[in-house]
Amino acid sequence: MIIITGTATARADSFEALLQASLDHVQRSRGEDGCISHSVQIDAEDPLTLVFFERWRDMAAVQLHFLQPGSGEFMDAIKAFSARPGTLDLYEASPINR
């Protein structure tokens, strides 16, 4: 499984636009093959920062996700509405069965 975490911090005048673009992206991504979960939250310590958490079946699904036109449009929205560059980290993980 691939886990992706990320952040995007909006300018005060563009928070609602970035939030809507994020929600649209999350909804679209959830329907993609290989998406286990995809979510966005507002950071409790910095309400202009959005935090993303995604789980994907494998790297092939992630690569296909990044090739989708909607992913490119979302990256354009982050650039347009953010106060500073966002973060994006990918991890390979496997569940621990107890």
Backbone as XML, in Angstrom:
<?xml version="1.0"?>
<chain id="A" units="angstrom">
  <residue number="1" name="MET">
    <atom name="N" x="0.849" y="-1.167" z="0.000"/>
    <atom name="CA" x="0.000" y="0.000" z="0.000"/>
    <atom name="C" x="0.898" y="1.235" z="0.000"/>
  </residue>
  <residue number="2" name="ILE">
    <atom name="N" x="0.432" y="2.266" z="-0.676"/>
    <atom name="CA" x="1.125" y="3.550" z="-0.697"/>
    <atom name="C" x="0.286" y="4.551" z="0.102"/>
  </residue>
  <residue number="3" name="ILE">
    <atom name="N" x="0.938" y="5.251" z="1.007"/>
    <atom name="CA" x="0.301" y="6.319" z="1.786"/>
    <atom name="C" x="0.888" y="7.638" z="1.313"/>
  </residue>
  <residue number="4" name="ILE">
    <atom name="N" x="0.021" y="8.584" z="1.055"/>
    <atom name="CA" x="0.448" y="9.929" z="0.655"/>
    <atom name="C" x="-0.077" y="10.916" z="1.686"/>
  </residue>
  <residue number="5" name="THR">
    <atom name="N" x="0.807" y="11.775" z="2.163"/>
    <atom name="CA" x="0.404" y="12.885" z="3.019"/>
    <atom name="C" x="0.827" y="14.173" z="2.346"/>
  </residue>
  <residue number="6" name="GLY">
    <atom name="N" x="0.083" y="15.230" z="2.607"/>
    <atom name="CA" x="0.436" y="16.511" z="2.007"/>
    <atom name="C" x="-0.244" y="17.653" z="2.726"/>
  </residue>
  <residue number="7" name="THR">
    <atom name="N" x="0.237" y="18.839" z="2.447"/>
    <atom name="CA" x="-0.366" y="20.049" z="2.995"/>
    <atom name="C" x="-0.405" y="21.125" z="1.927"/>
  </residue>
  <residue number="8" name="ALA">
    <atom name="N" x="-1.339" y="22.038" z="2.102"/>
    <atom name="CA" x="-1.415" y="23.244" z="1.273"/>
    <atom name="C" x="-1.931" y="24.353" z="2.181"/>
  </residue>
  <residue number="9" name="THR">
    <atom name="N" x="-1.241" y="25.474" z="2.192"/>
    <atom name="CA" x="-1.642" y="26.616" z="3.021"/>
    <atom name="C" x="-2.124" y="27.730" z="2.114"/>
  </residue>
  <residue number="10" name="ALA">
    <atom name="N" x="-3.380" y="28.097" z="2.293"/>
    <atom name="CA" x="-4.002" y="29.132" z="1.459"/>
    <atom name="C" x="-3.640" y="30.530" z="1.948"/>
  </residue>
  <residue number="11" name="ARG">
    <atom name="N" x="-3.736" y="31.473" z="1.038"/>
    <atom name="CA" x="-3.752" y="32.876" z="1.447"/>
    <atom name="C" x="-5.129" y="33.117" z="2.077"/>
  </residue>
  <residue number="12" name="ALA">
    <atom name="N" x="-5.223" y="34.097" z="2.960"/>
    <atom name="CA" x="-6.510" y="34.361" z="3.633"/>
    <atom name="C" x="-7.621" y="34.651" z="2.629"/>
  </residue>
  <residue number="13" name="ASP">
    <atom name="N" x="-7.292" y="35.324" z="1.531"/>
    <atom name="CA" x="-8.318" y="35.693" z="0.548"/>
    <atom name="C" x="-8.684" y="34.556" z="-0.402"/>
  </residue>
  <residue number="14" name="SER">
    <atom name="N" x="-7.981" y="33.417" z="-0.301"/>
    <atom name="CA" x="-8.251" y="32.328" z="-1.244"/>
    <atom name="C" x="-8.567" y="31.002" z="-0.555"/>
  </residue>
  <residue number="15" name="PHE">
    <atom name="N" x="-8.786" y="31.031" z="0.757"/>
    <atom name="CA" x="-9.017" y="29.773" z="1.467"/>
    <atom name="C" x="-10.229" y="29.012" z="0.921"/>
  </residue>
  <residue number="16" name="GLU">
    <atom name="N" x="-11.352" y="29.692" z="0.743"/>
    <atom name="CA" x="-12.563" y="29.003" z="0.285"/>
    <atom name="C" x="-12.361" y="28.374" z="-1.088"/>
  </residue>
  <residue number="17" name="ALA">
    <atom name="N" x="-11.656" y="29.063" z="-1.973"/>
    <atom name="CA" x="-11.396" y="28.514" z="-3.308"/>
    <atom name="C" x="-10.494" y="27.282" z="-3.223"/>
  </residue>
  <residue number="18" name="LEU">
    <atom name="N" x="-9.467" y="27.330" z="-2.368"/>
    <atom name="CA" x="-8.582" y="26.171" z="-2.221"/>
    <atom name="C" x="-9.322" y="25.014" z="-1.561"/>
  </residue>
  <residue number="19" name="LEU">
    <atom name="N" x="-10.140" y="25.300" z="-0.572"/>
    <atom name="CA" x="-10.921" y="24.249" z="0.065"/>
    <atom name="C" x="-11.850" y="23.570" z="-0.933"/>
  </residue>
  <residue number="20" name="GLN">
    <atom name="N" x="-12.539" y="24.345" z="-1.754"/>
    <atom name="CA" x="-13.458" y="23.752" z="-2.729"/>
    <atom name="C" x="-12.702" y="22.921" z="-3.758"/>
  </residue>
  <residue number="21" name="ALA">
    <atom name="N" x="-11.571" y="23.425" z="-4.242"/>
    <atom name="CA" x="-10.759" y="22.655" z="-5.187"/>
    <atom name="C" x="-10.289" y="21.348" z="-4.546"/>
  </residue>
  <residue number="22" name="SER">
    <atom name="N" x="-9.953" y="21.401" z="-3.263"/>
    <atom name="CA" x="-9.495" y="20.210" z="-2.541"/>
    <atom name="C" x="-10.617" y="19.193" z="-2.384"/>
  </residue>
  <residue number="23" name="LEU">
    <atom name="N" x="-11.785" y="19.662" z="-1.992"/>
    <atom name="CA" x="-12.931" y="18.764" z="-1.837"/>
    <atom name="C" x="-13.306" y="18.119" z="-3.172"/>
  </residue>
  <residue number="24" name="ASP">
    <atom name="N" x="-13.271" y="18.899" z="-4.240"/>
    <atom name="CA" x="-13.561" y="18.357" z="-5.572"/>
    <atom name="C" x="-12.549" y="17.275" z="-5.946"/>
  </residue>
  <residue number="25" name="HIS">
    <atom name="N" x="-11.270" y="17.550" z="-5.655"/>
    <atom name="CA" x="-10.204" y="16.599" z="-5.977"/>
    <atom name="C" x="-10.366" y="15.308" z="-5.169"/>
  </residue>
  <residue number="26" name="VAL">
    <atom name="N" x="-10.673" y="15.436" z="-3.894"/>
    <atom name="CA" x="-10.866" y="14.264" z="-3.037"/>
    <atom name="C" x="-12.012" y="13.410" z="-3.577"/>
  </residue>
  <residue number="27" name="GLN">
    <atom name="N" x="-13.139" y="14.031" z="-3.887"/>
    <atom name="CA" x="-14.295" y="13.291" z="-4.407"/>
    <atom name="C" x="-13.955" y="12.565" z="-5.703"/>
  </residue>
  <residue number="28" name="ARG">
    <atom name="N" x="-13.281" y="13.264" z="-6.601"/>
    <atom name="CA" x="-12.896" y="12.680" z="-7.895"/>
    <atom name="C" x="-11.926" y="11.513" z="-7.680"/>
  </residue>
  <residue number="29" name="SER">
    <atom name="N" x="-10.965" y="11.695" z="-6.803"/>
    <atom name="CA" x="-9.939" y="10.669" z="-6.573"/>
    <atom name="C" x="-10.512" y="9.401" z="-5.961"/>
  </residue>
  <residue number="30" name="ARG">
    <atom name="N" x="-11.506" y="9.534" z="-5.106"/>
    <atom name="CA" x="-12.100" y="8.360" z="-4.450"/>
    <atom name="C" x="-12.682" y="7.371" z="-5.449"/>
  </residue>
  <residue number="31" name="GLY">
    <atom name="N" x="-13.036" y="7.831" z="-6.626"/>
    <atom name="CA" x="-13.599" y="6.956" z="-7.639"/>
    <atom name="C" x="-12.572" y="6.271" z="-8.517"/>
  </residue>
  <residue number="32" name="GLU">
    <atom name="N" x="-11.303" y="6.580" z="-8.330"/>
    <atom name="CA" x="-10.257" y="5.999" z="-9.169"/>
    <atom name="C" x="-9.907" y="4.587" z="-8.711"/>
  </residue>
  <residue number="33" name="ASP">
    <atom name="N" x="-9.572" y="3.739" z="-9.689"/>
    <atom name="CA" x="-9.141" y="2.382" z="-9.380"/>
    <atom name="C" x="-7.887" y="2.440" z="-8.515"/>
  </residue>
  <residue number="34" name="GLY">
    <atom name="N" x="-7.902" y="1.696" z="-7.432"/>
    <atom name="CA" x="-6.737" y="1.625" z="-6.556"/>
    <atom name="C" x="-6.779" y="2.586" z="-5.389"/>
  </residue>
  <residue number="35" name="CYS">
    <atom name="N" x="-7.746" y="3.498" z="-5.359"/>
    <atom name="CA" x="-7.864" y="4.422" z="-4.231"/>
    <atom name="C" x="-8.572" y="3.713" z="-3.088"/>
  </residue>
  <residue number="36" name="ILE">
    <atom name="N" x="-7.895" y="3.575" z="-1.971"/>
    <atom name="CA" x="-8.480" y="2.965" z="-0.778"/>
    <atom name="C" x="-9.178" y="4.034" z="0.050"/>
  </residue>
  <residue number="37" name="SER">
    <atom name="N" x="-8.521" y="5.182" z="0.220"/>
    <atom name="CA" x="-9.127" y="6.323" z="0.914"/>
    <atom name="C" x="-8.410" y="7.593" z="0.494"/>
  </residue>
  <residue number="38" name="HIS">
    <atom name="N" x="-9.138" y="8.700" z="0.593"/>
    <atom name="CA" x="-8.586" y="9.997" z="0.188"/>
    <atom name="C" x="-9.361" y="11.052" z="0.978"/>
  </residue>
  <residue number="39" name="SER">
    <atom name="N" x="-8.648" y="11.884" z="1.734"/>
    <atom name="CA" x="-9.359" y="12.864" z="2.564"/>
    <atom name="C" x="-8.569" y="14.156" z="2.699"/>
  </residue>
  <residue number="40" name="VAL">
    <atom name="N" x="-9.289" y="15.194" z="3.099"/>
    <atom name="CA" x="-8.689" y="16.491" z="3.389"/>
    <atom name="C" x="-9.291" y="17.004" z="4.689"/>
  </residue>
  <residue number="41" name="GLN">
    <atom name="N" x="-8.449" y="17.579" z="5.535"/>
    <atom name="CA" x="-8.881" y="18.161" z="6.806"/>
    <atom name="C" x="-8.285" y="19.553" z="6.955"/>
  </residue>
  <residue number="42" name="ILE">
    <atom name="N" x="-8.930" y="20.351" z="7.791"/>
    <atom name="CA" x="-8.389" y="21.664" z="8.143"/>
    <atom name="C" x="-7.511" y="21.483" z="9.375"/>
  </residue>
  <residue number="43" name="ASP">
    <atom name="N" x="-6.298" y="21.984" z="9.314"/>
    <atom name="CA" x="-5.341" y="21.877" z="10.415"/>
    <atom name="C" x="-5.865" y="22.650" z="11.629"/>
  </residue>
  <residue number="44" name="ALA">
    <atom name="N" x="-5.963" y="21.995" z="12.777"/>
    <atom name="CA" x="-6.483" y="22.625" z="13.998"/>
    <atom name="C" x="-5.568" y="23.730" z="14.513"/>
  </residue>
  <residue number="45" name="GLU">
    <atom name="N" x="-4.287" y="23.682" z="14.169"/>
    <atom name="CA" x="-3.353" y="24.702" z="14.649"/>
    <atom name="C" x="-3.154" y="25.848" z="13.668"/>
  </residue>
  <residue number="46" name="ASP">
    <atom name="N" x="-3.505" y="25.630" z="12.416"/>
    <atom name="CA" x="-3.385" y="26.674" z="11.397"/>
    <atom name="C" x="-4.571" y="26.534" z="10.450"/>
  </residue>
  <residue number="47" name="PRO">
    <atom name="N" x="-5.650" y="27.269" z="10.701"/>
    <atom name="CA" x="-6.880" y="27.082" z="9.923"/>
    <atom name="C" x="-6.796" y="27.475" z="8.455"/>
  </residue>
  <residue number="48" name="LEU">
    <atom name="N" x="-5.665" y="27.975" z="7.992"/>
    <atom name="CA" x="-5.486" y="28.222" z="6.564"/>
    <atom name="C" x="-4.776" y="27.053" z="5.875"/>
  </residue>
  <residue number="49" name="THR">
    <atom name="N" x="-4.378" y="26.060" z="6.665"/>
    <atom name="CA" x="-3.667" y="24.906" z="6.117"/>
    <atom name="C" x="-4.596" y="23.713" z="6.001"/>
  </residue>
  <residue number="50" name="LEU">
    <atom name="N" x="-4.559" y="23.094" z="4.835"/>
    <atom name="CA" x="-5.297" y="21.857" z="4.580"/>
    <atom name="C" x="-4.315" y="20.693" z="4.632"/>
  </residue>
  <residue number="51" name="VAL">
    <atom name="N" x="-4.753" y="19.589" z="5.212"/>
    <atom name="CA" x="-3.922" y="18.403" z="5.363"/>
    <atom name="C" x="-4.586" y="17.256" z="4.595"/>
  </residue>
  <residue number="52" name="PHE">
    <atom name="N" x="-3.819" y="16.587" z="3.759"/>
    <atom name="CA" x="-4.319" y="15.502" z="2.928"/>
    <atom name="C" x="-3.763" y="14.172" z="3.416"/>
  </residue>
  <residue number="53" name="PHE">
    <atom name="N" x="-4.614" y="13.147" z="3.386"/>
    <atom name="CA" x="-4.196" y="11.785" z="3.732"/>
    <atom name="C" x="-4.838" y="10.842" z="2.732"/>
  </residue>
  <residue number="54" name="GLU">
    <atom name="N" x="-3.992" y="10.053" z="2.059"/>
    <atom name="CA" x="-4.470" y="9.149" z="1.008"/>
    <atom name="C" x="-3.854" y="7.771" z="1.201"/>
  </residue>
  <residue number="55" name="ARG">
    <atom name="N" x="-4.623" y="6.738" z="0.852"/>
    <atom name="CA" x="-4.107" y="5.367" z="0.815"/>
    <atom name="C" x="-4.440" y="4.783" z="-0.550"/>
  </residue>
  <residue number="56" name="TRP">
    <atom name="N" x="-3.420" y="4.217" z="-1.206"/>
    <atom name="CA" x="-3.561" y="3.647" z="-2.539"/>
    <atom name="C" x="-3.085" y="2.208" z="-2.526"/>
  </residue>
  <residue number="57" name="ARG">
    <atom name="N" x="-3.692" y="1.392" z="-3.383"/>
    <atom name="CA" x="-3.378" y="-0.037" z="-3.458"/>
    <atom name="C" x="-1.897" y="-0.272" z="-3.744"/>
  </residue>
  <residue number="58" name="ASP">
    <atom name="N" x="-1.333" y="0.464" z="-4.724"/>
    <atom name="CA" x="0.060" y="0.255" z="-5.124"/>
    <atom name="C" x="0.556" y="1.480" z="-5.893"/>
  </residue>
  <residue number="59" name="MET">
    <atom name="N" x="1.837" y="1.471" z="-6.214"/>
    <atom name="CA" x="2.447" y="2.613" z="-6.896"/>
    <atom name="C" x="1.883" y="2.794" z="-8.302"/>
  </residue>
  <residue number="60" name="ALA">
    <atom name="N" x="1.494" y="1.720" z="-8.949"/>
    <atom name="CA" x="0.901" y="1.838" z="-10.292"/>
    <atom name="C" x="-0.379" y="2.672" z="-10.227"/>
  </residue>
  <residue number="61" name="ALA">
    <atom name="N" x="-1.192" y="2.476" z="-9.197"/>
    <atom name="CA" x="-2.418" y="3.262" z="-9.042"/>
    <atom name="C" x="-2.095" y="4.732" z="-8.770"/>
  </residue>
  <residue number="62" name="VAL">
    <atom name="N" x="-1.064" y="4.977" z="-7.982"/>
    <atom name="CA" x="-0.648" y="6.359" z="-7.698"/>
    <atom name="C" x="-0.172" y="7.036" z="-8.980"/>
  </residue>
  <residue number="63" name="GLN">
    <atom name="N" x="0.641" y="6.335" z="-9.755"/>
    <atom name="CA" x="1.157" y="6.911" z="-10.996"/>
    <atom name="C" x="0.020" y="7.240" z="-11.954"/>
  </residue>
  <residue number="64" name="LEU">
    <atom name="N" x="-0.962" y="6.352" z="-12.052"/>
    <atom name="CA" x="-2.115" y="6.617" z="-12.902"/>
    <atom name="C" x="-2.913" y="7.813" z="-12.367"/>
  </residue>
  <residue number="65" name="HIS">
    <atom name="N" x="-3.039" y="7.905" z="-11.059"/>
    <atom name="CA" x="-3.728" y="9.033" z="-10.423"/>
    <atom name="C" x="-3.063" y="10.359" z="-10.809"/>
  </residue>
  <residue number="66" name="PHE">
    <atom name="N" x="-1.739" y="10.411" z="-10.740"/>
    <atom name="CA" x="-1.021" y="11.642" z="-11.062"/>
    <atom name="C" x="-1.145" y="12.027" z="-12.535"/>
  </residue>
  <residue number="67" name="LEU">
    <atom name="N" x="-1.466" y="11.058" z="-13.401"/>
    <atom name="CA" x="-1.632" y="11.332" z="-14.828"/>
    <atom name="C" x="-3.031" y="11.838" z="-15.187"/>
  </residue>
  <residue number="68" name="GLN">
    <atom name="N" x="-3.974" y="11.744" z="-14.262"/>
    <atom name="CA" x="-5.342" y="12.176" z="-14.536"/>
    <atom name="C" x="-5.387" y="13.696" z="-14.735"/>
  </residue>
  <residue number="69" name="PRO">
    <atom name="N" x="-6.183" y="14.176" z="-15.693"/>
    <atom name="CA" x="-6.292" y="15.630" z="-15.892"/>
    <atom name="C" x="-6.710" y="16.364" z="-14.618"/>
  </residue>
  <residue number="70" name="GLY">
    <atom name="N" x="-7.572" y="15.752" z="-13.823"/>
    <atom name="CA" x="-8.011" y="16.391" z="-12.588"/>
    <atom name="C" x="-6.886" y="16.615" z="-11.595"/>
  </residue>
  <residue number="71" name="SER">
    <atom name="N" x="-5.901" y="15.728" z="-11.589"/>
    <atom name="CA" x="-4.759" y="15.908" z="-10.684"/>
    <atom name="C" x="-3.932" y="17.119" z="-11.106"/>
  </residue>
  <residue number="72" name="GLY">
    <atom name="N" x="-3.752" y="17.281" z="-12.396"/>
    <atom name="CA" x="-3.028" y="18.458" z="-12.899"/>
    <atom name="C" x="-3.772" y="19.741" z="-12.604"/>
  </residue>
  <residue number="73" name="GLU">
    <atom name="N" x="-5.085" y="19.708" z="-12.764"/>
    <atom name="CA" x="-5.902" y="20.886" z="-12.458"/>
    <atom name="C" x="-5.822" y="21.227" z="-10.978"/>
  </residue>
  <residue number="74" name="PHE">
    <atom name="N" x="-5.804" y="20.191" z="-10.134"/>
    <atom name="CA" x="-5.695" y="20.430" z="-8.698"/>
    <atom name="C" x="-4.343" y="21.054" z="-8.347"/>
  </residue>
  <residue number="75" name="MET">
    <atom name="N" x="-3.285" y="20.576" z="-8.962"/>
    <atom name="CA" x="-1.960" y="21.163" z="-8.704"/>
    <atom name="C" x="-1.927" y="22.623" z="-9.148"/>
  </residue>
  <residue number="76" name="ASP">
    <atom name="N" x="-2.595" y="22.941" z="-10.243"/>
    <atom name="CA" x="-2.689" y="24.338" z="-10.684"/>
    <atom name="C" x="-3.430" y="25.178" z="-9.647"/>
  </residue>
  <residue number="77" name="ALA">
    <atom name="N" x="-4.498" y="24.621" z="-9.062"/>
    <atom name="CA" x="-5.258" y="25.344" z="-8.034"/>
    <atom name="C" x="-4.403" y="25.585" z="-6.798"/>
  </residue>
  <residue number="78" name="ILE">
    <atom name="N" x="-3.624" y="24.583" z="-6.405"/>
    <atom name="CA" x="-2.738" y="24.772" z="-5.251"/>
    <atom name="C" x="-1.769" y="25.920" z="-5.518"/>
  </residue>
  <residue number="79" name="LYS">
    <atom name="N" x="-1.168" y="25.932" z="-6.694"/>
    <atom name="CA" x="-0.234" y="27.017" z="-7.030"/>
    <atom name="C" x="-0.928" y="28.371" z="-7.033"/>
  </residue>
  <residue number="80" name="ALA">
    <atom name="N" x="-2.155" y="28.428" z="-7.533"/>
    <atom name="CA" x="-2.876" y="29.705" z="-7.647"/>
    <atom name="C" x="-3.347" y="30.237" z="-6.303"/>
  </residue>
  <residue number="81" name="PHE">
    <atom name="N" x="-3.720" y="29.353" z="-5.380"/>
    <atom name="CA" x="-4.365" y="29.795" z="-4.150"/>
    <atom name="C" x="-3.498" y="29.705" z="-2.900"/>
  </residue>
  <residue number="82" name="SER">
    <atom name="N" x="-2.313" y="29.136" z="-2.995"/>
    <atom name="CA" x="-1.486" y="28.913" z="-1.806"/>
    <atom name="C" x="-0.588" y="30.100" z="-1.478"/>
  </residue>
  <residue number="83" name="ALA">
    <atom name="N" x="-0.314" y="30.219" z="-0.198"/>
    <atom name="CA" x="0.583" y="31.266" z="0.301"/>
    <atom name="C" x="2.045" y="30.878" z="0.131"/>
  </residue>
  <residue number="84" name="ARG">
    <atom name="N" x="2.292" y="29.580" z="0.086"/>
    <atom name="CA" x="3.660" y="29.051" z="-0.053"/>
    <atom name="C" x="3.567" y="27.651" z="-0.651"/>
  </residue>
  <residue number="85" name="PRO">
    <atom name="N" x="4.688" y="27.094" z="-1.084"/>
    <atom name="CA" x="4.644" y="25.744" z="-1.654"/>
    <atom name="C" x="4.097" y="24.738" z="-0.644"/>
  </residue>
  <residue number="86" name="GLY">
    <atom name="N" x="3.333" y="23.794" z="-1.134"/>
    <atom name="CA" x="2.792" y="22.747" z="-0.278"/>
    <atom name="C" x="3.800" y="21.631" z="-0.080"/>
  </residue>
  <residue number="87" name="THR">
    <atom name="N" x="3.366" y="20.591" z="0.617"/>
    <atom name="CA" x="4.212" y="19.423" z="0.830"/>
    <atom name="C" x="3.518" y="18.209" z="0.235"/>
  </residue>
  <residue number="88" name="LEU">
    <atom name="N" x="4.301" y="17.212" z="-0.115"/>
    <atom name="CA" x="3.780" y="15.949" z="-0.628"/>
    <atom name="C" x="4.799" y="14.873" z="-0.285"/>
  </residue>
  <residue number="89" name="ASP">
    <atom name="N" x="4.370" y="13.875" z="0.493"/>
    <atom name="CA" x="5.254" y="12.791" z="0.898"/>
    <atom name="C" x="4.569" y="11.462" z="0.600"/>
  </residue>
  <residue number="90" name="LEU">
    <atom name="N" x="5.332" y="10.519" z="0.051"/>
    <atom name="CA" x="4.821" y="9.185" z="-0.261"/>
    <atom name="C" x="5.551" y="8.161" z="0.592"/>
  </residue>
  <residue number="91" name="TYR">
    <atom name="N" x="4.780" y="7.174" z="1.090"/>
    <atom name="CA" x="5.336" y="6.121" z="1.933"/>
    <atom name="C" x="4.815" y="4.775" z="1.452"/>
  </residue>
  <residue number="92" name="GLU">
    <atom name="N" x="5.650" y="3.759" z="1.548"/>
    <atom name="CA" x="5.211" y="2.416" z="1.281"/>
    <atom name="C" x="4.940" y="1.769" z="2.636"/>
  </residue>
  <residue number="93" name="ALA">
    <atom name="N" x="3.777" y="1.135" z="2.768"/>
    <atom name="CA" x="3.389" y="0.570" z="4.059"/>
    <atom name="C" x="2.620" y="-0.728" z="3.863"/>
  </residue>
  <residue number="94" name="SER">
    <atom name="N" x="2.588" y="-1.497" z="4.914"/>
    <atom name="CA" x="1.745" y="-2.696" z="4.924"/>
    <atom name="C" x="1.050" y="-2.766" z="6.275"/>
  </residue>
  <residue number="95" name="PRO">
    <atom name="N" x="-0.192" y="-3.240" z="6.292"/>
    <atom name="CA" x="-0.919" y="-3.303" z="7.558"/>
    <atom name="C" x="-0.320" y="-4.345" z="8.497"/>
  </residue>
  <residue number="96" name="ILE">
    <atom name="N" x="-0.433" y="-4.088" z="9.777"/>
    <atom name="CA" x="-0.011" y="-5.044" z="10.796"/>
    <atom name="C" x="-1.276" y="-5.719" z="11.310"/>
  </residue>
  <residue number="97" name="ASN">
    <atom name="N" x="-1.362" y="-6.999" z="11.121"/>
    <atom name="CA" x="-2.536" y="-7.755" z="11.594"/>
    <atom name="C" x="-2.282" y="-8.228" z="13.018"/>
  </residue>
  <residue number="98" name="ARG">
    <atom name="N" x="-3.231" y="-7.930" z="13.890"/>
    <atom name="CA" x="-3.062" y="-8.351" z="15.291"/>
    <atom name="C" x="-3.986" y="-9.474" z="15.610"/>
  </residue>
</chain>
